[in-house]
Amino acid sequence: MANSTRLLYSLTHRRFSRSFRSFFFIPTSLALVTSLFILFYIFTTSTLFFSNHKPSILHLNQPLSGSSSVPQINIYNNTRNPFVHVSNVSRFNENDRDGRESQRSLWPQSGSSDGLYENNEVFHVKDIFPEDYKQMNRSFKIYVYPHRRNDPFANVLLPVDFEPGGNYASESYFKKVLMGSHFITKNPAKADLFFLPFSISRLRHDPRIGVGGIQDFIRDYILNISRKYPFWNRTGGADHFYAACHSIGRSAMEKSWEVKYNAIQVVCSSSYFLSGYIAHKDACLPQIWPRKGDPPNLALSKRKKLAFFAGAVNSPVREMLLHSWRNDSEIFAHSGRLKTPYADALLGSKFCLHVKGFEVNTARIADSLYYGCVPVIIANHYDLPFADILNWKSFSVVVSTIDIPLLKKILKGISSDQYLMFQKNVLEVRKHFQWHHPPVDYDAFYMVMYELWLRRTSVRVPLPASMNPNH
């Protein structure tokens, strides 16, 4: 037995050792080289290994007046300011529509010593917005699909004949003000965008349709206008938009995929985490509770509470907030109806908490701004209203939901000077979060129009001669 074992050892070790070694060495070496190549490829093409990565900015250059060329697409890597949004630079930086040469610079020229630009201004780039706003106000045109007062669904397709109210008034306000504004054109050849005038909130409450029938109504409406008019079919709906504040507005498009993926959705429930909303194609409609009169003011010294929240406990995020801070003496977190006036609680707090419920959006941001309280946004993945225009870091605090237990430490870590800057900017931006009828310059209506103006295309598809009123 010992001799047999010795013989087997001798044969395998001497006779086959080189071939066995080659047999295992070659594939192992190939696997190692392949792994190294894959790691090298990932390292050179991915941002995974770069902690200081800055977002790329998609920038559209408008062709010269009268040019029929398609827009050029340039990719800019913003290495100076990681917080600048897509529209910090104009999408139309070569020439304005009227041929006037633009004086806009691509990025701010000042920065901190470490190379990062710190912007405490309300606007991302304050020199761009006023000029663009004037051009938008002067040249922007919207065509609305016409409907008669005797239409069976006139209540859905025409603006309301009363003053909008309630938690979702933003949709009705926007439509009512738009239809009476100077932006409307009856000549589709001059239109930058086309408005789909159906009202989600009115469809929701119409007994003939209801929540269950909205998707079919939208599908049939798109089919009808695509057969009756050529506008939708020219672009697949890419130059069309609709407005909706209730969250059902997003799910209303489940049977109209071309609306969801092509048209501009102006919705309050603007979460880029959920399917159906595409940031920079779509836009956030601010959810604003309508109020009359000028907003109040209150001296800083009278704001004795550190932070305030009140509302229904309808999400895990709110449950976490109340679990952490329900009994705290400085953070007032309350569920259900308050015993004291809601306005007094907002006026008496330094920070007011916007906490995600069923959706990322509530009217609490606008409430905070109206009462001069610095909003604290605890709603992950919220594409904030007017984020293309306003520098939210200059007047609000964004806290990740996972950091709710650290909320007091975060808020108390804000210096007095920084808080004064926040509150000063709050008082400056709150005019952008109010509805008026008729509209007032720079109010919520004009800000939504500006967001739409940024999303217009620089190339108009020509109409057939039979549809052009000028022929």
N, C-alpha and C positions, 0 to 999 in steps of 0.2 A: 504493500500500500504506500509505503514511504517512497519506494523507487518510482512508482507511477506518478506520485505528486511531484517529485523532483523532475521527471521527464516532461510533464505538462508545463511546469514553470519554465524549463529550459526552452521548450518550443515556442511558447508565447512570448517570452521575454527577448529571446535572441532572434528568432526567425521572423516574427511578425511585428516587432516593436516599431520599426521604422514606418511600415505601411499603416499600422494602427495610428501612430502619431500623425502621419500625414492625413489620414482619413478624418481625424477629429480637428486637426489644426486648420485645414483649409476652410471649411464652413464657418468655424469659429472666427477666423480672421475676417472672412467676408462679412459676417454679421456685425463685427465690431466696426469695420470700415463704413458699412451702410449706416449704422447708428450714428457714427460721428458726422457723416455727411448730412443726415437728416437734422441733427442738432445744429449744425452750421447753417443749413438752409433756414431753419426756423429763426435762428438768432439774427440772420441778416435781413429777413423779410417781415418779421413780426415785431409788434410793440410790446410783447410780453415781458421782454428783458429790460425795457427802458422805463424807469419810474418817472422820468421827466418828460414824457411824451406829450406833445401839444396836438390838439385836434386839427385836422385838415379842414379848410374852409372851401366850400364850393362857390365859385364866383362866376357869375354870368356877365359877359360884356355885351352891352347893347350895340348893335350895328349903327353906323352913321345914318342920319336922317335920310330916308329915301332908299336905303340899301335893302336889298332883298336877300342878303346872305343870312345864313343861320347863325344863331348865337355861338360864340366861341366859349368853350368851357376851360377855365384855368383852375388848377388846384393850388391853393396857397396854404403853406404850413405855417401856422401862427406860432413863431418861436418866442414871441415877446409877451403875449398875454393869454394865459390858458383859460381865462374866464370870458373872453370876447365871444359873443354869439355870432351866428352866421351873417346877420345883417349889420354888424358893426361897420362893415364897409358896404357901400352901395352896390347893388347888383348891376347897376348901370353907370359905370364910372368913366366911360369915354366921352359921351355926349348926352345931354338931356334931350327930350323929345323936340324941344324948340331949337335945338342946334347950339344952345349956349354951352360953352366949354365948362366942364366941371372943375371945381377947385378942391375936390375932396382928396385927402391923403389916405393911404391904405391903412396905416396903423398909427396910433398915437406916438409922438416922438419922445415923450418924456418917460422915464422909468426909474425904478429904484436901483440901488447900487448892485443888487444881485441879478439884475437883468429882467426881473418880473415887473410888469406894469401894474401899479396899484391905483385903481380908479375908485374914488369916493364920490364921483359925480352921479347924478340920477340917470343920465344917459350913457350908453357905452361910449359913444363918440359924440359929444354934445354939439360939435360944429356941423355935423352931417344932418341930423334930424330936422332942424328948422328949415333948411333949404329943400330937402326932400319933401317935407310936409307941404311947403308952398307949391311945389310942382304937382304933388298928388292932388291938392285942393283945386288946382287950376285945370288939370288935364285928364284926371281919372274918370272913366265912363263905364257905367254898368247897364246892361240890357236885361230887363225883367220879362219873362214870358207873360204875355198879356192874358188876362182873364176878366170876364164880364161879371157884373154884380148879380146877374141872374144865373150864373153858373151854379149847379147843384152843390158844389163844394166851395162856394165863394168864402164861406167862413174859415176855410183852411188855407185858401190861396191868396186872399186879400188881407191887408193889415187890419188889426182890430180897430174898432171905432170908439174905443174907450181908453182910459189911462191904464197901462199895464201895471200889475201888482203881483205880489207873491214872491216865493223863493226863486222861481224860474222866469222872472219878468224880463231878463236880459234878451231872450229870444224875441219876444214881442216888441220890446223897445227898439231893438236894432232894425227889425223889419219895418216898423211903423215910421221910424225916422228916415230910413233909407228911401222908402217909396215916395217921400215928399221932398227929397234932397236934390241938389243941383248935379249930383253924380249920375242921375238916371238919364239915359238917352233912349229915344224911340227909334234911332237909326242903328241897327245891329252892326253895320259896317264900321261904326266908330267905337264899338264896345271893346273894352279891354277884358271884361269878364261878363259872364252870364249868370244871373241869379235864379236858382230854383226856389220858387216862393212858397212851397208847402210849409206849413207850420206843424212841427212834431207835437207840440203841446196841444194844439187844437185837434189834431188827428187822435191824440190819446184820449181826449174827452168827448169826441164825437161818437154817439151811440151806434151810428152806422158802421163805424170802423173799429174803434177801441184799440187797445194794446195789441190784440191778436191779429188785427187786420192791417196794421201800419206797413209791414213789409210788402204785402200784396199791393197796397195803394202806391207805394213808391215805385215798385217794379212796373206797374201799369202806367204810371205818370211818365217815367223815362221812356217807355216804349212809345207812348203817344207823341211826345215832343220830338223824338227821333224820327218818327214817320212824317210829322207835320212840318218840321223845320229842319234845315240842313246844319244848324250850328253844332249840335251835339256830335253828329257823325264826323265832322271835320277833324275833331281832336280826340274823340272818344271820351268827351266830357272833361278834358284836362283844363279847360278855361271856364268851367262852371263851378259854382259853389252853393252851399246851403248853410243855414244856421240852425242850431238846436242847443238848448241848455239842459234839458232833462237827459239823463244818461241813456234813456231808451233811444235817443237819436242815433247813437252808434249802432246798436243792434238792429235799428230799422233798415239798415242797408244790407242785411244778410242775403236778400234775394236780388240785390242790385250791386254785384261785385264791382262793376265799372264805376259806380259812384264812390264806393269805398276806396278803391285804389287809384282812381284817376282824378276825380273831382276834389276840390278844396273843401274840407269839412271844418266849419267854424263851430266848435262845440265847447261846452263848459267842461265836460269830462275828458280832459286832454291828458291822458296818461300814456306815455310812450312805452310802458311796460306791457300794455294789453294790445292784442291784435285789433286792427281796424283804425288805429290812429297813427299817422306818419308825420313825425315832427318835421317842420320846415315846408312840407307840402300843406299840411293842415295847420290850423291856428286855434288858439285858445280864446273862447268867448268868456270874458270875466263874469262870474256869477255875482250879481249886485242886487241887494235889496233896495228898492226905490225909496228915496227920501226927498223931502221938499226942503227948500231953504239952504242957507249957507251952513257948512259944517262947523261944529263948535271948536273951541280951543280951550286948553286947560294948562295951567302952569305945571311945570315938572314937579315942583315940591308937593303937589297934592296927590301925586300918584304913589300911594303908600303900599299897594300890593306889588310883589315882584312879577307875578304872571297870573293870567286868568284863562279859564276855559269852562264853558257850560254847553251841554248838548246831550243828545241821546247816546247811549252806549251801544252802537251798532257796528262795531268792528273790533278785531283783536287789538288794534293800535290804541283805541280809546280805552279798552279794558286795561291795557298795560299802563296807560297814563294814570287812570284812576287808582289802580292797584299801588302805584309808586307814590302818588302825591295827594291822595284823597284827604288825608288828615294833616297835611303840612300847613304851617302857619304863614308861609310866604308865597307858596304857589297855591292858588285857589282853583281846584279842579272839581267841578260839580256836574252831576248827572241829573237830568230831568229839569223841571221848571224852577226858576230862581224865585226866591222870596223878595228880593230887591230888584229894581229896574235893571234891565240888561245894559242900558246905556251907562248907568252909574258905575257898573262893574268895569266896563271898557274905559271909562274916563278915569277910573281910580287905579289903573294898572299900568306898570311900565311896559310890560310885554303882554301881548294877547296871542293865545295859542290857536293855530289853525291845525286841527288834527283830523287825519283821514277818517272818513266814515265808510259808507258803502262805496263811495267814489273818492278820488283824490280832491275833488273840488267841493267847497261849500262857500257860503257868502261871508265867511268869517274874515277873510283877508280884507275885503272891501269894508266890512264893519270896523276892523281895526284901524284902517287908514282914515276912515271918516271921523273917528273919535280920537285921532292923534296918538294911537297906541302902536308901538313897534310890533309888527307881526312876526311870530315864530312859526315856521312852516314845518310841520311834522307829517309829511306825506311823501313817501318815496316815489320817484318816477313821475312827478307832477311837472308837466310842461307849462310853466307859469304864464299867466296872461302878459302879453306884450313883451315876452322875453327877448324878442329880436330888437327891441328898442330900449327897454329899461334895464338898468344895472341893478338887479335885485339885491346884490351883496351890499349895496349902499344904503338900503332902508329896511332890510329884513334879516332875520337869522334863520338859516335852514339847519334843522337837526334831524339826523337819521333816526328812524323809528327804533333802531336797536340801542340808541343812546338815550332813550327816555329816562332810565334810572340816573343818568348823569346830568339831567336837565338843569338842576339848580347850580351845579358847578359850572356848567357852560355859561349860563346867564350871568352869574356873579363874576365870571372871569372877564366880562365885557367892561372896559374902563369907562369912567364918566365921560371922557372926551369922545370916545367911540359912540356911546349911547346918545350924546347930544347930536352927533353927526347923523345917526340913524333917525332921530326924531325930527331934526330939521328937514331931512329928505322925505320923511313921511308926509310932512305938511306940504311939501312941494309936489309930491306925486299923487296925492289923493284926488286932485281935480280930474285925473285920468280915469278914475274909477267911480264916476257918477254919470247917470243918464239924464238927459234933458230933452224936452220936446217943446220948441225946436232945439236942435243941438247947439252946443256952445263949443267954441274952438278948443281943441285938445281934450275934450271930454271922452267918455268911453266909446261913443259912436265914431268919432274921428280917429281914435286910436285903432279901432277894429278896421276901419277903412284903410288906414296906413298899412296894417298887416296884410290886407288883401292886395294893396298896391305893390307891396314887395313881392308878392307871389304871381303877379301878372307876367305873361310872357312878353318878350321883346319883339316877337315876330307874329304878326297877324296873318291868319290864313284867309286869303281873299274869298269873298262870297261869290256865288254864281250871279251873273248879271240879272237874272230874274228876281233875285231876292234883295238886290241892292237898290235902295230908294233913289240913288243918284243917277241910275240909268233909265 
